[in-house]
Amino acid sequence: MKELTDQELLRYHRQINLRSVDLDGQTALKNARVLVVGLGGLGCAAAQYLTVAGVGQLTLVDGDTVDVSNLQRQVLHHDSRIGMNKAESARQTLTVLNPNCQFEVIPHYLDESSALALVAAHDLVLDCSDNLDTRNLLNLTCFMQKTPLVSGAAIRFEGQVTVFRWLQDEPCYHCFSQFFSSNQVGQSCVEAGVLAPIVGVVGSLQAVEALKLLTKAGTPLSSQLLLIDGLNGQFRAMKLQKNSSCVVCGDDARTNSYSEIDTP
């Protein structure tokens, strides 16, 4: 267990002052290992707040490269980084934000062959991806490892955030993704567009949920889907129910491979 240094006590003083965090919570953050999958709009927003909050190690996973069209919303990347791998670009910015944190870069997309070992090496996972395949893979892998998963999504003026803790009566991502059609789930920002601050709102809320889980503060958004309507300035939480027939977490689930999951 790594203890906080005098410099870190000063750096994180405002956070340590929170009763729900205190010294124990801040120490837990320093010793935490968090996996961030996707360093686009959501990942950039979430990773910067986890970094400045004092999470000890972040593993950054993304196989994509920075494009000029990303700069409208992906705040860790810059014009000079166009063509650079997104995970490496994010690492360079995050290191400046907090030199006390350690970063590991995986400049590849997450795949089934590496996901299990990668998730097993971390205390918590943030799904900041933009495609259904990765979401299903993370859902299954985190369920198998019982590693908490914080999921976020954003498109147009809308966003959503939820948490999966894998408790007996709580749903998984596959339980509630069945509510959406394949067109809704598969649509991306390229086709539909997205307002820049919406990804910041969602990514920031993902960071909030991650910090709550790591410090055991408050009540996580498990079994709830927080829906964000930026166009009309509304937030609402929708209760999520576990699907007893779910192929991942249901009563008779036999799934042990991503390829066995039927996507919606």
C-alpha positions in Angstrom: 0.0 0.0 0.0 1.5 3.3 -1.1 1.0 6.2 1.3 0.3 9.8 0.4 3.3 12.1 0.3 3.3 15.5 1.9 3.1 17.1 -1.6 0.1 14.9 -2.5 -1.6 15.8 0.8 -1.4 19.4 -0.3 -2.3 18.7 -3.9 -5.5 16.8 -3.0 -6.4 18.8 0.1 -9.8 19.9 -1.2 -10.7 16.4 -2.1 -9.4 14.9 1.2 -11.7 17.4 3.0 -14.7 15.6 1.7 -16.0 13.3 4.5 -16.8 10.6 2.0 -13.3 10.6 0.7 -10.9 11.6 3.5 -7.4 10.2 3.8 -8.5 6.6 3.3 -10.3 7.3 0.1 -7.5 9.4 -1.3 -5.0 6.6 -0.5 -7.3 4.1 -2.2 -7.2 6.3 -5.3 -3.4 6.4 -5.3 -3.3 2.6 -5.2 -6.0 2.1 -7.8 -5.5 0.7 -11.3 -8.1 1.9 -13.8 -8.6 0.7 -17.4 -9.9 3.3 -19.8 -11.0 1.8 -23.1 -11.4 4.5 -25.8 -9.6 7.9 -25.8 -12.1 9.8 -27.8 -14.5 12.4 -26.4 -15.7 10.3 -23.4 -12.3 8.9 -22.6 -10.5 12.3 -22.8 -13.0 13.9 -20.4 -13.0 11.0 -18.0 -9.3 10.3 -18.0 -8.3 13.9 -17.3 -10.5 14.1 -14.1 -9.3 10.7 -12.9 -5.8 11.9 -13.4 -6.1 15.2 -11.5 -8.1 13.4 -8.8 -5.1 11.2 -8.0 -5.8 7.8 -9.5 -2.4 6.0 -9.3 -2.4 4.2 -12.6 -4.4 4.5 -15.8 -4.1 2.1 -18.6 -5.2 3.8 -21.9 -6.5 1.6 -24.7 -7.2 2.9 -28.2 -6.0 1.8 -31.7 -7.2 4.9 -33.5 -5.2 7.9 -34.5 -6.0 11.6 -34.0 -7.9 13.2 -36.8 -8.7 16.9 -37.3 -12.4 16.1 -36.9 -11.7 14.8 -33.4 -10.4 18.2 -32.1 -13.9 19.6 -31.8 -14.5 17.5 -28.6 -11.5 15.3 -27.7 -9.8 17.7 -25.4 -6.6 15.8 -24.7 -5.5 15.9 -28.4 -4.0 18.9 -30.3 -3.3 19.9 -33.9 0.3 18.9 -33.5 -0.8 15.3 -32.6 -2.8 14.7 -35.8 -1.8 11.2 -37.0 -0.6 10.1 -33.5 -2.1 7.2 -31.7 -4.9 8.5 -29.4 -3.8 6.6 -26.3 -0.3 8.0 -26.7 -1.5 11.5 -27.3 -3.7 11.3 -24.2 -0.8 10.0 -22.1 1.4 13.0 -23.1 -1.3 15.5 -22.0 -2.2 13.6 -18.8 1.4 13.4 -17.7 1.5 17.2 -17.7 -1.7 17.4 -15.7 -0.4 15.2 -12.9 3.2 13.9 -12.9 2.4 11.7 -9.8 0.2 9.3 -11.9 1.5 6.4 -13.9 0.2 5.6 -17.4 0.4 2.6 -19.6 -0.4 2.9 -23.3 -1.9 0.1 -25.3 -2.1 1.5 -28.9 -4.4 -1.2 -30.2 -8.1 -1.9 -30.1 -9.4 -4.2 -27.4 -9.9 -7.8 -28.6 -11.1 -11.0 -27.1 -7.6 -12.5 -26.9 -6.3 -9.8 -24.6 -9.4 -8.5 -22.8 -9.6 -11.1 -20.0 -6.1 -10.6 -18.7 -6.2 -6.9 -19.1 -9.4 -6.5 -17.1 -8.1 -8.9 -14.4 -5.2 -6.6 -13.8 -7.4 -3.6 -12.9 -9.7 -2.5 -10.1 -12.2 -0.8 -12.4 -13.0 -0.3 -16.1 -14.4 2.7 -18.0 -16.1 1.9 -21.2 -15.6 5.0 -23.3 -15.8 3.1 -26.6 -18.0 4.0 -29.5 -19.1 0.6 -30.9 -21.3 -2.3 -29.8 -18.7 -5.0 -30.3 -16.4 -3.4 -27.7 -19.2 -2.7 -25.3 -20.4 -6.3 -25.4 -16.8 -7.6 -25.0 -16.2 -5.4 -21.9 -19.6 -6.3 -20.5 -18.8 -10.0 -20.7 -15.2 -9.8 -19.6 -16.0 -7.5 -16.6 -18.9 -9.8 -15.6 -16.6 -12.9 -15.7 -14.0 -11.1 -13.6 -16.5 -9.3 -11.4 -14.7 -6.0 -12.1 -16.8 -2.9 -11.8 -17.7 -1.3 -15.1 -18.7 2.4 -15.7 -20.4 2.8 -19.1 -21.1 6.0 -21.0 -22.4 7.0 -24.4 -23.1 10.2 -26.2 -24.6 11.2 -29.5 -26.2 14.4 -30.9 -27.4 16.4 -27.7 -27.9 13.2 -25.7 -25.9 11.0 -23.3 -26.2 8.2 -20.9 -24.2 6.8 -17.9 -24.6 3.7 -15.9 -22.6 1.4 -13.6 -22.4 -2.4 -13.4 -21.2 -4.0 -10.1 -22.4 -7.6 -10.9 -24.4 -8.0 -7.7 -26.9 -10.9 -7.9 -30.0 -8.8 -8.6 -28.3 -6.1 -10.8 -28.4 -6.1 -14.6 -25.6 -6.1 -17.1 -25.2 -4.1 -20.3 -26.7 -6.9 -22.4 -29.9 -6.9 -20.3 -30.8 -3.3 -21.2 -29.3 -3.0 -24.7 -32.1 -5.3 -25.8 -34.4 -2.3 -25.5 -32.7 -0.6 -28.4 -32.9 -1.5 -32.1 -29.7 -2.3 -34.0 -29.9 1.0 -35.8 -30.0 3.0 -32.5 -27.2 1.0 -30.9 -25.0 1.0 -33.9 -25.3 4.7 -34.9 -22.2 6.8 -34.4 -21.3 10.4 -34.1 -20.0 10.3 -37.7 -23.6 9.8 -39.0 -25.6 11.6 -36.4 -23.2 14.3 -35.1 -22.5 15.3 -31.5 -22.4 18.5 -29.5 -18.9 18.9 -28.0 -19.8 19.6 -24.4 -22.1 16.5 -24.3 -19.2 14.1 -24.4 -17.6 16.2 -21.6 -20.7 15.9 -19.4 -20.9 12.2 -19.9 -17.2 11.6 -19.5 -17.1 13.7 -16.3 -20.0 11.8 -14.9 -18.2 8.5 -15.6 -15.2 9.9 -13.7 -17.6 10.8 -10.8 -19.0 7.3 -10.7 -15.5 5.7 -10.9 -14.2 7.9 -8.0 -17.3 7.0 -5.9 -16.7 3.3 -6.5 -12.9 3.5 -5.7 -13.4 5.5 -2.5 -16.7 3.7 -1.5 -18.4 7.1 -1.4 -22.1 7.7 -2.0 -24.5 5.5 -4.0 -23.4 4.4 -7.5 -25.6 4.5 -10.6 -26.0 0.7 -10.6 -29.4 -0.6 -11.8 -30.0 2.9 -13.1 -29.5 4.5 -16.5 -28.9 8.3 -16.2 -30.3 9.9 -19.3 -29.0 13.4 -20.3 -31.0 15.6 -22.7 -28.8 18.5 -23.4 -31.2 20.1 -26.0 -33.9 20.5 -23.4 -31.7 20.7 -20.3 -33.1 17.6 -18.6 -31.6 14.7 -16.6 -33.6 11.7 -15.6 -32.8 8.3 -14.2 -34.4 5.1 -15.5 -34.6 2.0 -13.4 -33.0 -1.0 -15.0 -34.2 -4.5 -14.4 -32.1 -7.7 -14.6 -33.2 -10.0 -17.4 -33.4 -13.5 -16.0 -33.0 -14.9 -19.5 -29.8 -12.8 -20.3 -27.1 -14.9 -22.0 -24.5 -13.1 -20.0 -25.8 -12.7 -16.4 -29.2 -14.6 -16.5 -30.1 -17.5 -14.3 -29.2 -20.1 -16.9 -26.4 -18.2 -18.6 -23.8 -20.5 -20.1 -21.8 -17.8 -22.0 -18.1 -18.0 -21.7 -17.1 -16.5 -25.0 -17.9 -13.2 -26.7 -18.8 -15.0 -29.9 -21.7 -16.7 -28.2 -23.5 -13.4 -27.6 -26.3 -12.3 -29.9 -26.2 -8.6 -30.4 -29.5 -6.7 -30.6 
